[in-house]
Amino acid sequence: MLIHEKIKAIRNFKGIKQKPLADALNLTVQAYSFKERGKRPITTTELELIAKQLQVPTSIFFEDNFNVKFNDFFPKQAI
């Protein structure tokens, strides 16, 4: 899974819209959407701001076993 796919997965899981992330990066929603779809590069600074907005460590985007880390970081809640 690529970095932009991981960002989208976490954002969707947390129920966060693109607008707050776009605002944090001082971008339009359309410009942010290009980054999240892998159409534009994400800088290191932008990745740090995204991690801060999503309240996750930046390192999670570089995990080879992302699905395992994702489940560890966001355990399923009891119903």
Residue frames relative to the residue before (quaternion, step in Angstrom):
aa qw qx qy qz dx dy dz
M 1.0000 0.0000 0.0000 0.0000 0.00 0.00 0.00
L 0.3792 -0.7404 0.5164 0.2035 3.57 -0.90 0.96
I 0.7022 -0.4855 0.3141 0.4154 3.57 -1.24 0.46
H 0.6868 0.4825 -0.3087 0.4475 3.60 0.79 -0.94
E 0.6284 0.5219 -0.3356 0.4691 3.60 1.11 -0.60
K 0.6308 0.5244 -0.3230 0.4719 3.57 1.08 -0.73
I 0.6193 0.5373 -0.3393 0.4611 3.58 0.99 -0.82
K 0.6816 0.4904 -0.2891 0.4597 3.56 0.84 -0.99
A 0.6386 0.5360 -0.3291 0.4433 3.60 0.96 -0.85
I 0.6826 0.4720 -0.2888 0.4773 3.58 0.89 -0.92
R 0.6434 0.5266 -0.3243 0.4512 3.58 0.92 -0.90
N 0.6791 0.4829 -0.2926 0.4691 3.59 0.88 -0.92
F 0.6333 0.5379 -0.3320 0.4466 3.58 0.95 -0.83
K 0.7239 0.4263 -0.2366 0.4881 3.56 1.00 -0.85
G 0.4398 -0.7248 0.4371 0.3004 3.59 1.27 -0.10
I 0.4195 0.6960 -0.4676 0.3477 3.56 1.15 0.67
K 0.4054 -0.7007 0.5360 0.2396 3.56 -0.94 0.89
Q 0.6292 -0.5434 0.4006 0.3850 3.58 -1.27 0.28
K 0.5611 0.6561 -0.3790 0.3331 3.60 1.06 -0.70
P 0.6850 0.4683 -0.3308 0.4495 3.68 0.72 -0.83
L 0.6506 0.4969 -0.3215 0.4759 3.58 1.05 -0.70
A 0.6256 0.5253 -0.3320 0.4718 3.57 1.00 -0.80
D 0.6513 0.5152 -0.3124 0.4614 3.59 0.95 -0.86
A 0.6509 0.5237 -0.3137 0.4514 3.59 0.96 -0.87
L 0.7202 0.4101 -0.2316 0.5094 3.57 1.13 -0.69
N 0.3905 -0.7309 0.4603 0.3183 3.56 1.35 -0.05
L 0.4874 0.6265 -0.4396 0.4203 3.54 0.98 0.99
T 0.5230 -0.5550 0.5096 0.3984 3.53 -1.30 0.18
V 0.6369 -0.5095 0.3951 0.4227 3.57 -1.23 0.34
Q 0.6331 0.5372 -0.3347 0.4456 3.59 1.00 -0.78
A 0.6612 0.4942 -0.3074 0.4735 3.61 0.92 -0.87
Y 0.6418 0.5044 -0.3242 0.4781 3.59 1.00 -0.78
S 0.6286 0.5559 -0.3288 0.4332 3.57 0.96 -0.87
F 0.6122 0.5437 -0.3408 0.4620 3.59 1.04 -0.75
K 0.6577 0.5033 -0.3051 0.4701 3.59 0.97 -0.83
E 0.6912 0.4839 -0.2806 0.4575 3.57 0.90 -0.92
R 0.6891 0.4392 -0.2807 0.5035 3.59 1.18 -0.45
G 0.5400 -0.6558 0.3851 0.3605 3.58 1.28 0.06
K 0.4684 0.6887 -0.4297 0.3488 3.57 1.26 0.30
R 0.7561 0.1855 -0.1159 0.6168 3.57 1.30 -0.41
P 0.5314 -0.6467 0.4343 0.3329 3.61 -1.04 0.67
I 0.3022 -0.7060 0.6106 0.1934 3.54 -1.28 0.54
T 0.3386 -0.7500 0.5334 0.1958 3.57 -0.70 1.07
T 0.6679 -0.4854 0.3788 0.4182 3.54 -1.30 0.28
T 0.6493 0.5178 -0.3097 0.4629 3.57 0.94 -0.87
E 0.6548 0.5017 -0.3110 0.4720 3.58 0.96 -0.85
L 0.6428 0.5254 -0.3228 0.4546 3.58 0.97 -0.82
E 0.6346 0.5184 -0.3238 0.4730 3.59 1.03 -0.75
L 0.6631 0.4920 -0.3047 0.4747 3.60 0.98 -0.83
I 0.6274 0.5277 -0.3324 0.4662 3.58 1.02 -0.77
A 0.6474 0.5166 -0.3145 0.4638 3.59 0.92 -0.92
K 0.6456 0.5190 -0.3178 0.4614 3.57 0.97 -0.84
Q 0.6721 0.4939 -0.2958 0.4656 3.59 0.92 -0.89
L 0.7136 0.4284 -0.2453 0.4971 3.58 1.06 -0.77
Q 0.3366 -0.7745 0.4629 0.2694 3.56 1.36 -0.15
V 0.5065 0.5783 -0.4581 0.4463 3.53 0.83 1.13
P 0.5399 -0.5901 0.4620 0.3832 3.59 -1.17 0.39
T 0.5820 -0.5985 0.4241 0.3509 3.57 -1.04 0.77
S 0.6063 0.6058 -0.3440 0.3836 3.56 1.06 -0.74
I 0.5587 0.6270 -0.3985 0.3686 3.62 1.11 -0.54
F 0.6361 0.5481 -0.3282 0.4328 3.59 1.13 -0.61
F 0.7144 0.4373 -0.2381 0.4916 3.59 1.25 -0.37
E 0.4406 0.7044 -0.4487 0.3290 3.58 1.28 0.10
D 0.4231 -0.6930 0.5269 0.2510 3.57 -0.93 0.93
N 0.7465 0.3090 -0.1782 0.5618 3.56 1.03 -0.78
F 0.0438 -0.8650 0.4999 -0.0042 3.54 0.84 1.10
N 0.6533 0.5297 -0.3367 0.4234 3.61 0.86 -0.87
V 0.6470 0.4935 -0.3172 0.4871 3.58 1.01 -0.76
K 0.6686 0.4883 -0.2990 0.4744 3.60 0.87 -0.93
F 0.6152 0.5502 -0.3412 0.4498 3.58 1.02 -0.82
N 0.6900 0.4698 -0.2780 0.4752 3.58 0.89 -0.94
D 0.6295 0.5144 -0.3341 0.4770 3.59 1.09 -0.63
F 0.7024 0.4778 -0.2579 0.4602 3.55 0.95 -0.93
F 0.7820 0.1825 -0.0790 0.5908 3.56 1.10 -0.79
P 0.0810 -0.8304 0.5489 0.0511 3.62 0.40 1.14
K 0.5558 -0.5967 0.4587 0.3530 3.54 -1.13 0.69
Q 0.3606 -0.7371 0.5324 0.2080 3.52 -0.93 0.91
A 0.5446 -0.6175 0.4594 0.3332 3.54 -1.08 0.73
I 0.3178 -0.7489 0.5530 0.1799 3.54 -1.00 0.83
